[in-house]
Amino acid sequence: MMYLRLFFVFVILTVLSAYTLFAQTTIPNKMSEETSACISCHADQTHGIYQEWGTSKHYRANVGCFECHQATRDEADAFEHNDFTISIIVSPKDCARCHAREVAEFDESHHAKAGLILGSLDNFLADIVEGDNNFYGGSALTVSGCKQCHGAVVEVNEDGSLKPTGWPNTGIGRFNPDGSIGSCTACHQRHAFSAEQARRPENCGKCHLGPDHPQKEVYEESKHGIAYRAHEDDLNMDGAKWVLGEDYTAAPTCATCHMSAVRTNDGELVPVTHDVGLRISWNNRPPASIRPEVSDAKLGLEKMAKVNWQTRRDNMKQVCNVCHTSNYVDNFYEQYDGVINLYNSKFAKPGIQVMKLLYENNLISSMKFDDDVEWTWWEIWHHEGRRARHGVSMNAPDYTHWHGLYDVAKHWYTKFIPELKEIVELNLHSADSGKQAGAKKVQQWIDELLKRPEHSWYTGNLSPEEKAKRKKAQEEFKKRYGK
């Protein structure tokens, strides 16, 4: 029996020793000599940075300047600084030394691909239409506009300093000199790296706002945003865990729904994810909304391309069901899908078809934005159509209607269709037989489109039943309001 007890004591001591060794190698038990040397100068020379770092969990874990900024001599942006080899940029590759899972998840997300905008029409506008080539051979607008959200290519000068074409930059899809992609500080602002700050909707609003992707404004109009402002102090946003259904329930933020941990009503813990696409069932970025696995495949996100939209929707429903009944959530998604299908079928897919006809038949030039119809179509899908889709996806009725499909319809019927008719009329009388044939194709497209029931009001061909229904409703409305 004594030997058995000694054996158990030996096992326990061995386990404890192993645990102590593991703890020491993952979380330093004191500040390193290298970081201490950094602090001896930077506490005075960059006092603000020093103080911010002092509020962080990194400080309390003895993770400091050198642990994050250390570099090897073969790195493109490495330079010698007071006998230390360091780099200015702390990239996801550097962060992965401690946060491997988070970086791996991020690498599979659309955020990681945000810098791939060179061929987009957005980028053409900033580079060419709005810009020039006078800022180091490129457009200053692109550097200070697009790339501050999407991410720049960070280039290194011969002396080791970074070129102003790509630095400073915290764009989330940044191309770093060490070959990695992304910027953790896009969300986790240096040098405090506050979890609370990353959880606040204002944090996402740096990029997700404006006429073409107004998620921040949409959120603020929604019941979720209203609840957030009313109960901001009840959300425990500085908590270490921050699990919905366990640490708070008063309101969600962007991070709650798209990234954060959730305790379901069945007691299951849905973990934190740094892949923002895992809970999204429509990609509302393109002219017509598509399923996310389709866009993931196009972006080369092989792992995410295998996760279908139904699975992602179920992931989000686990979040929704913490505060809402299953019938409520299911009906919300029916409403959401209804607006997406309406927009896609009535406006987006027909618009894509006719714009293709215009280009294929040389009825407008191949140069983008030099024809009025291109600007009209751009704003219909890129601004107004997106606003409607983002509005319905996040419970913001004003963005769904008045800032969204109202503007889509207004410009579709008062600008887009009339501009198409003008192009047809011009080219029907062209000396170019090819353009004449193309104009006839577009005219046929217009005729067929306007015969569809959803467009019949425009040609004065509402059905008798619909006319009677609308007349009765109008008479009742006048009785109530007198006009």
N, C-alpha and C positions, 0 to 999 in steps of 0.2 A: 504493500500500500504506500509506503514511504517513497519507493522508487517511482510509483505511478504519479504521486503528487509532485515529485521533483521533475518528472517528465512534462507535466502540464505547466509548471512554472517556467521550464525552459522554453516550451512552445510559446507561452504568452510573452516572455521577454524577447524572443526572436521576432514575433509579430510586431511588438511595440518598437523594436529597433528598426525593423524594416519600414514601419509607418513613419518613424522619426526621420529616417533617411529620405523617404519619399517626400515628406513635407518640406525638408530642407532644400531639396533639389527643385521643387516646384514653386515654393514661396520662400524667398530668402528670409532668414531670421534676423538679418541686419542689413543696413544700407551698404552697397558695395563700395570699395575704395574708389573705383572709377567715378561713380555717381557723386560720391562725396567731394571728389576733386572738382567735378562740374559745378556743384552747388557753391563751392567756395568763391567762384566768380559770378555765376549767374544769379545768385541771390541778390546781388547788387546791380549787375549790368542789365538783367531782364527781370526786374523785380515782379512785374505783373505775371509773367509766366511761372516764376517760382511760387508765387502765392496761389495761383490757380492749381498748380500741381499739388500743392500742400493740402488742398481740399479734397483731393481725389482718393479713390480706393487704391490707386497705384502707390501713392505715398504710404498708405497704411500697410501695404503689402511689400514695402521696400523695393518697389520697382520704380526706377528713376531714369534720369537722362540717358545714361549709357546703355541701360538695358533695352531701351527703345531705339536709340539713334546709332548704336554700334553698327559698323559696316566692315566688309572685307575689302582689301585693296583692289580686287578685280571688279567691284561694282562701279557702274558708270558714273554715279554721282558721289562716290566716296572721296573724301579729302582729309588731309591731316590737320588736326586742330589740337594744339597744346599736347602733342605726343599721343593723341588718340585718333584712330581712323573712324570717322563718323559720316553720316549722310544727313542732309537737312530733312528729306522726306522720310517719314515713317509710313511704309506701305503696308497693304494687307499681308504681304509676304512676311514682313517683320512682325505684325500683330499675330500671325498664325503660330509663332513660336509658343504662345500661351493660349491663343484662341483659335485653335485649328478647326474645331467644328463650326464655329460661326463663319469663318472665312470660307470654308468648303461650301456651306449653304449659300453664302453670298455669291460665290462664283457661279452657281447654277441659276441665278436670278436675272431678271431683266435689268436691274440696277447695274449689274456688272457689264452689261452690253450697251449702256447708255451713251458711251463715247463713240459708237459707230453711227455717226450722223452725217458723215461727209457727203454721201450720195443723196441725202434727203432734200426735199423741197424747202424745209425749214432752213437748212444750212445754205442752200442756194440763195435764199432771200437775204440772209445775213452777210454772206460772202460777196455776192454779186449785185443783187437788186438794191439792197440798202448800203452795201459796203464798197470798199475799194481795195487796192493792193499796196497801200502806203504804210502799213505797220509791219515792218520786217517781211515784206513781200506778201502780206495777207491783210485781212480785214480786222481792224481794231474792234469792231462791233462783235465779231464772232468770238474773239478772245475774252471780252468783258461781258458778253451776253450769253450766247449759247453754251460755251464751254465752261462757264462757272457753275452750271447745273449738270451738264452732260459729261464734262471731263475733257481735259486737254491732253495732248502729247507733251510730256515734260522733257525738254531737251537740255543738255548740259554744255556749257561753254568750256573752252580749253582750260580755263583756270579753275574749273570745278563749280563755278557759280551756275545758277539756273537761268535760262532765257526767259524774258518777259512774255514770250508767246505762250508759255504754259505754266508759269509760276509767278505769283501765288495762284493756287487753284485747288479747290476742294470738290470739284465735280465728281459725282459718284461713280462715273465710269472712266476715271482718269487713267492714262497710260503712263506708268511709272518707269523710271530709268532702270530699275532692277528686273523689268520684264513682267511684273505683276500688273493687274488691272484693278482699279477701284480706289476709293478713298474712304476709310472708316470714319475719318473726321467730317465727312459730309453730314453725318448724323450725330456722331459722338465728338462734340466740339472740344478741341484741345484747349488747355491741358488739364482741365478738370474731368473730362469724359463722364459727365454727369448722366446717370441713368434717368433721372427725373427730366432733364432737358430733352433727352432723346425720346421720351414718352409723350411729350407735349405736342399738340397739333401744329403749333407755330413752327416747330422744328421742320416738319414736312412742308410747311408753307413757303419755305425758301424757294422751292422749285415748283411745287404743285399748286399754282395759282395763275390767274390771268385769263384772257379771253379764250384760250384754246384748251386749257386743262385746269379749270377753277376748283379743284378738289377742296382747297382750304375754304373758299367762299361757300361752296356747296355744303360743306360740313357745318359751317357757322350758321347757315339757314336751317339746317335739319334739326330734328328733335334731339339728336345725339349732341350736336354742338350747343344747343340751348341748355341741355342738362349739364354739359361740361362747365359752362360759364356759371351756372347756378350752384354747382356742387364741387367746384374746383378744389376746395379745401378738404373735401371728404374722400378724395381719391387715393390718398396714401402713395403719391407718385414718387416719393423718395424711398419707398420700401425696398428691401433687398430682393424679395420674391416678386411681388406685384402680380398676383394671380387673380384674374377675374373670377368672381364667384367665391373667393376665399378672402382676399385682402380688400376688395372693393366691389361695388355693384352700382354705384350712383350714376355713372355715365361712362361711355367708352371714348377713347381717343383713337386716332389713326392707328397707333401702335397696338392698341387693344385688339382690334379686329384683324389686322393684317399680320401681326408678328408675335404678340405676347402670349404668355401662358394662360391657360383657362382650366378651371376646375368644373367639369360638366356636372349636370344634375345626377348622373350615375356615379359620381365620385372619381371619374377618370381624369387624369391630368394630361391635357394637351400641351406639349412643351413649346417653349419659345422657338421661333424659326427666324432666320435671317434671309430666307427666300420669300420675298413678298408676293410671289405668284402662287403659293401653295393654297391660297384661299380665294382665288379669283376665278370666276367661271365664264367671264367674257373679257376679251381684249378689245377695249373701245378706242384704241388709238387709230386704226386704219380708217379709210373712207367708209367701209362697211365693217361692222363688228364681226370678229371671228372668235373661235374658241382658242383658249390660251395654248393648248398643246400644239396647235397649228403654227402659231407665231414662235413658240419655243423651238420647234423643229427648224424653222427658217433661220433662227439665230444660232443654231448649232448647240442648243442646250439639250444634249442627248438624254440626260437623266429626266429632266422635267418634261420632255416631249412624250415620255411614256406615262405621265400622270394625266389622266383624262379630266375633262371639265366636271364630270359628275362627282369624282372623288374630291376635287377642289371645293366644289359647292358643299359637299357634305362636311368638309373641314370647316368652312365658314359657318355652316348651320350649327356646329357644336358651340361656336362662340355665341351666335344669336340666341340659341335655346337656353342659355344661362338666364336671360332676362325676359324672353318671350316664349309663348306657347308654340308648339310645332305647327298648329294650324295658321297662326299669325305669320310665322316664318315662311311656310310653304306658299301662302297667298301673296306675301311680298314678292317672292321670286316669280310667281305667275305674272304679277304686275310688271316686274322688271323685264322679264322676257317679252311681254306683250309690247312694250315700248320699243325694245331693241328690234323685234321683228317688224313692227310698223315702220320704223326709220329705215331699216335695211331694204324692205321690199318696196316701199313707196318712193323713196328718194335715193338712197345710197347705191344700190345695185343698178338701177336704171341710169344714174349719173355716171357711174363707172363705164357702163356700156357705151353711152353716147360720146363721152370724152375719148374713148378708144376709137370710135368711128371717125371723129374729127381728126385725130392724129394720123390714123392709117390711110385716110383719103386726102391728106394734105390740105384740109380745109382751114386749118390754122397751122402756124409754123411750129417747128419742133422746139424752138426756144421757149422756155417757160416764162409765164407772166407778161408776155408782150401782147397778149390778146385779152380783151375785157372778160370773155367767158371763162378764162382760166382763173382770174381773180374771184369771179363770182362763185365758181365751183369750189375753189379753195376755201373760201369763207363758209360756204354751206356745210362742208364736211369737217373741215379742220377746226373751225371755231364753233359754229352754231350747232352742228350735229354732235360734236363732242360734248358741248355744254349740256345738251338734252340727255345724252347717254350717261354722263357722269352724274347729272342731277337725279335721274331715276335710280341709279345704282346706290345712291346714298340718301334717299328720302328728302330731296329738296324740290318741292313742286314748282317753285318759281323758275328754277333753272331748267327743269324738265319742260315747262311750257313757255313762259314769256321770254326767257333768255335762250331758249333752246329751239323747240320745234316750231314756235311762232316765227322766229327769224328764218329758220330753214324754209318754211312754206312761203313766207313773204318774198324771199329772194328767189326761190324756185319759180314762182308764178309771175313775179313782176320783173325779174331780170334774166334768169337763166333760160327759161323757155323763149322769151322774146329775143334774146341774143342768139339762140340757136336758129330761130326763124330768120333772123337777119343774115346769118351765115348761109343758110339754105338759099335765100333769095339772091344773094350776091353770086353764089357759085352756080346756080341753075343757068345763069346767062354767061358763064365763063367760056372762053375760047378753048379751054382745056377740057377735053371730053372726060378725062378721069375725074376731074373735080365735079363736072356735071353729074356723073354717075354717083359720086360720093354724096353730093347734095340730095339726090333722090333717096339714098339710103337713110340719111338723117331725117328727111321729111317723113319717110315711112315709119321710122322709129317714133317721131313725134305723134303721128296719127294713131299708131297702135297704143302708145302710152296713154294718150288722152281718152281713149275708148274704155280704159279700165275704170271700174266703178269708183275707186277712190279719187279719181281725177274728174269725174263727170260733172261736178259742180262748176268747174272752170269753163266747160263748153256749154253750160246751161242745160245739161241733160240729166239732172237729178231724177230719180224714179218718182212717179206720182205718189207712191206710198211715203217716200222720204220727204217730198214737198209738203204733203198733208201733215206729217208729223212735225216738221219744223214750223209750219204755219200755226198749228195749234199751240205749240210751245211758246211761240212769239206772242200770241194773243194773251196767253196766261201771264207772261212776263210783263206785258204792258199794263194789265190790270193791277198787278202788284206794285209796279213802280211808276205807272203813269206815263211811260214813254217807251 
